[in-house]
Amino acid sequence: MLRIRVLDSAEQAKAYYIKAYYTEGQELPGLWMGQGAKRLGLSGHVGNEAFARLCDNLHPLTGEQLTPRMMKNRRVGYDFNFNAPKSFSLAYFYLRDERMMQVYRQAVQMTVEAMEERIGTRVRVGDRNRDENRFTQNLIGAELIHLTGRPVDGIPDPHVHSHIVVFNATWDDVERKWKAAQFGDTKKMADRFQAIFLSHLATGLAEI
């Protein structure tokens, strides 16, 4: 299942994700995703300092302002929450076959790549009344992964899921600068991306 949630507070995003996935420890290290992340020089495991800077609309390595507008209540981005089917979570819990986890993460990765093709930005340059979008096809994503759900009566439930935090910034190759991202097409196609994720997961599991 794919759930999409708006992140509209930098402080809340840092408090929740950094506390849940760094301070209290991760079961698996998360990874940077997207062509936008590569352009920023981000690769490998997600670090809390770079994550926190992106929440504040700052370059993750230099600390400089990223996109032109720095509004007080700016949208941080979106949380694309991928949930494996319960049958998968239970099978992985008992078998601990790491091939299953590799297939799961690859299914998420391939779905995020498909989503990236629909990322765009608003175009206003050259005409004050101009208001249209163009595809940029790059995103800055941070994978944060858990193997269990929140404990009930102190007992965690097997629940493999990933939070893909996609920040509100995309590189506009025409204007040669970072700008706020447009996620409209991605949100409208949520059901399709969920089907893509489940298809990749099923195909990969069948192969192993």
Backbone torsions as a table, in degrees:
resi	resn	phi	psi	omega
1	MET	NA	144.7	178.1
2	LEU	-118.3	121.3	175.7
3	ARG	-114.8	142.6	-178.4
4	ILE	-122.1	127.7	-178.1
5	ARG	-131.7	136.2	177.9
6	VAL	-76.4	138.0	174.4
7	LEU	-108.7	104.0	-173.9
8	ASP	-111.8	13.8	178.0
9	SER	-141.7	117.9	179.7
10	ALA	-63.3	-41.5	-177.7
11	GLU	-66.4	-41.4	178.7
12	GLN	-67.1	-39.3	179.5
13	ALA	-62.8	-45.0	179.4
14	LYS	-65.7	-42.8	-177.8
15	ALA	-63.4	-42.6	-176.5
16	TYR	-75.1	-57.0	-171.3
17	TYR	-71.9	-42.2	-179.8
18	ILE	-67.6	-40.8	178.9
19	LYS	-66.0	-46.2	-174.9
20	ALA	-72.4	-32.7	-171.2
21	TYR	-113.2	-4.7	178.1
22	TYR	-126.0	-59.1	-177.3
23	THR	-58.6	-43.1	-178.4
24	GLU	-90.6	0.1	175.3
25	GLY	88.9	144.8	178.5
26	GLN	-104.9	144.0	174.6
27	GLU	-73.7	-34.3	174.9
28	LEU	-137.8	139.1	179.2
29	PRO	-69.6	136.9	178.6
30	GLY	-80.5	164.8	-177.3
31	LEU	-126.6	150.7	171.7
32	TRP	-73.8	145.4	-179.0
33	MET	-133.8	152.1	171.0
34	GLY	99.6	153.4	178.4
35	GLN	-68.3	-29.8	177.1
36	GLY	-64.9	-40.3	177.6
37	ALA	-62.2	-42.1	178.7
38	LYS	-61.6	-41.1	179.9
39	ARG	-62.6	-32.2	179.1
40	LEU	-81.6	-3.7	-179.2
41	GLY	85.6	19.2	-178.9
42	LEU	-97.6	129.5	176.4
43	SER	-155.6	162.7	178.8
44	GLY	74.8	-146.9	-173.1
45	HIS	-72.7	142.6	178.1
46	VAL	-72.6	129.6	177.9
47	GLY	-107.4	150.2	-174.7
48	ASN	-69.4	-32.2	-179.0
49	GLU	-67.2	-47.0	179.0
50	ALA	-64.1	-40.8	178.8
51	PHE	-60.6	-46.4	-178.5
52	ALA	-63.6	-39.8	179.2
53	ARG	-63.9	-42.0	179.2
54	LEU	-64.5	-35.0	175.4
55	CYS	-59.3	-32.2	-178.6
56	ASP	-94.0	12.9	179.8
57	ASN	62.0	41.7	177.9
58	LEU	-119.5	150.4	176.0
59	HIS	-60.9	129.5	-173.4
60	PRO	-65.6	-21.6	-177.9
61	LEU	-104.1	-37.6	-175.7
62	THR	-99.0	-22.4	-177.3
63	GLY	82.1	2.6	178.4
64	GLU	-76.9	155.5	178.0
65	GLN	-59.3	137.9	-173.5
66	LEU	-91.5	-67.1	179.4
67	THR	-94.6	157.2	-173.3
68	PRO	-60.2	-38.7	-174.6
69	ARG	-92.0	130.8	-179.6
70	MET	-123.3	69.1	-178.8
71	MET	-76.8	149.6	-176.9
72	LYS	-60.5	-43.4	-176.9
73	ASN	-108.7	40.8	-178.2
74	ARG	-66.5	151.4	177.4
75	ARG	-74.4	126.1	-179.2
76	VAL	-71.7	-40.3	-178.3
77	GLY	156.3	-148.8	-178.7
78	TYR	-134.2	150.1	173.4
79	ASP	-106.6	110.8	175.3
80	PHE	-95.2	105.5	-171.6
81	ASN	-98.8	107.1	178.8
82	PHE	-93.9	123.2	-179.9
83	ASN	-114.9	122.6	176.3
84	ALA	-70.1	150.7	174.7
85	PRO	-57.7	149.3	-178.4
86	LYS	-57.8	-36.5	179.4
87	SER	-60.7	-37.7	177.9
88	PHE	-65.9	-47.0	-178.3
89	SER	-59.4	-42.6	-179.7
90	LEU	-68.3	-41.8	179.5
91	ALA	-63.1	-42.9	179.8
92	TYR	-66.9	-37.4	-179.9
93	PHE	-60.0	-40.7	-177.4
94	TYR	-85.4	-36.4	-174.8
95	LEU	-89.3	-35.3	-175.7
96	ARG	52.1	40.1	176.6
97	ASP	-84.4	109.2	-174.2
98	GLU	-66.9	-15.5	173.6
99	ARG	-64.2	-33.9	178.2
100	MET	-63.8	-43.9	-180.0
101	MET	-66.3	-37.2	177.7
102	GLN	-62.8	-42.9	178.1
103	VAL	-63.3	-43.3	-179.9
104	TYR	-60.0	-48.6	-177.3
105	ARG	-67.1	-34.5	176.6
106	GLN	-66.8	-37.9	177.9
107	ALA	-62.9	-42.2	176.6
108	VAL	-64.0	-46.5	-178.5
109	GLN	-58.0	-47.3	-178.5
110	MET	-66.3	-33.4	177.6
111	THR	-70.1	-40.7	177.2
112	VAL	-62.6	-37.3	177.1
113	GLU	-63.4	-38.1	176.8
114	ALA	-68.3	-38.8	177.5
115	MET	-64.3	-36.5	-177.5
116	GLU	-59.8	-31.3	-179.5
117	GLU	-64.9	-19.1	-177.4
118	ARG	-102.1	3.1	179.0
119	ILE	-76.9	137.1	-179.8
120	GLY	-142.3	-169.3	177.8
121	THR	-148.1	159.0	179.9
122	ARG	-81.1	141.8	-178.8
123	VAL	-114.5	123.1	178.9
124	ARG	-133.8	-4.6	-174.9
125	VAL	-65.7	135.3	173.9
126	GLY	94.4	-17.7	-178.7
127	ASP	-153.8	119.7	-177.5
128	ARG	-59.2	-29.9	-178.1
129	ASN	-92.3	0.1	-178.9
130	ARG	-74.8	134.1	-179.7
131	ASP	-154.0	88.8	-179.7
132	GLU	-143.3	171.7	-178.9
133	ASN	-116.6	156.0	169.7
134	ARG	-140.2	148.6	-179.5
135	PHE	-72.3	136.3	174.0
136	THR	-108.9	-27.2	174.5
137	GLN	57.6	40.1	171.3
138	ASN	-149.3	143.7	-180.0
139	LEU	-140.8	161.6	175.6
140	ILE	-112.0	107.4	-175.5
141	GLY	-121.6	142.9	175.9
142	ALA	-121.1	119.9	178.4
143	GLU	-86.4	124.4	175.9
144	LEU	-124.3	119.4	-167.8
145	ILE	-122.6	140.8	176.3
146	HIS	-130.9	153.2	179.9
147	LEU	-103.8	-11.0	-178.4
148	THR	-133.7	160.1	173.0
149	GLY	-88.5	-177.8	179.0
150	ARG	-65.9	136.5	-177.7
151	PRO	-61.1	141.6	173.1
152	VAL	-113.8	119.8	-174.6
153	ASP	55.2	35.7	177.1
154	GLY	82.1	1.0	-177.4
155	ILE	-111.6	117.0	178.4
156	PRO	-75.0	145.7	-179.7
157	ASP	-103.1	134.4	176.3
158	PRO	-56.1	121.9	-177.7
159	HIS	-160.4	91.9	179.3
160	VAL	-74.8	121.8	-180.0
161	HIS	-154.0	154.2	-179.8
162	SER	-126.5	137.0	168.5
163	HIS	-101.5	114.2	174.6
164	ILE	-99.9	101.2	179.8
165	VAL	-83.6	114.4	-179.7
166	VAL	-106.3	116.2	-173.9
167	PHE	-77.9	154.9	-174.9
168	ASN	-81.3	61.3	178.5
169	ALA	-154.8	139.7	177.7
170	THR	-147.8	147.7	-178.6
171	TRP	-85.1	122.5	177.3
172	ASP	-93.9	107.4	-175.4
173	ASP	-71.4	-20.8	178.8
174	VAL	-76.6	-48.9	-179.0
175	GLU	-87.6	-7.4	176.3
176	ARG	58.4	49.7	176.9
177	LYS	-161.1	162.3	174.6
178	TRP	-79.3	135.9	-179.8
179	LYS	-137.6	166.8	175.1
180	ALA	-61.9	142.4	-177.4
181	ALA	-90.4	153.4	174.1
182	GLN	-107.6	122.3	-176.1
183	PHE	-109.4	8.2	-174.2
184	GLY	-55.1	-50.1	-178.7
185	ASP	-63.5	-39.1	-179.1
186	THR	-63.5	-43.3	-179.6
187	LYS	-66.9	-40.9	-179.6
188	LYS	-63.0	-29.9	-175.5
189	MET	-98.6	21.2	-176.1
190	ALA	-56.1	-42.8	-179.5
191	ASP	-62.8	-38.0	179.1
192	ARG	-66.6	-42.7	-179.6
193	PHE	-67.7	-33.1	175.3
194	GLN	-63.3	-42.0	178.7
195	ALA	-65.1	-38.3	178.2
196	ILE	-62.9	-44.5	179.2
197	PHE	-59.6	-49.7	-178.0
198	LEU	-65.9	-33.9	178.6
199	SER	-66.4	-46.7	178.5
200	HIS	-62.5	-39.7	-179.7
201	LEU	-64.0	-47.1	-178.6
202	ALA	-64.5	-42.3	180.0
203	THR	-63.8	-43.7	-179.4
204	GLY	-65.5	-39.9	178.7
205	LEU	-66.5	-38.9	179.0
206	ALA	-62.3	-34.9	-177.6
207	GLU	-70.3	-26.2	179.1
208	ILE	-98.8	NA	NA
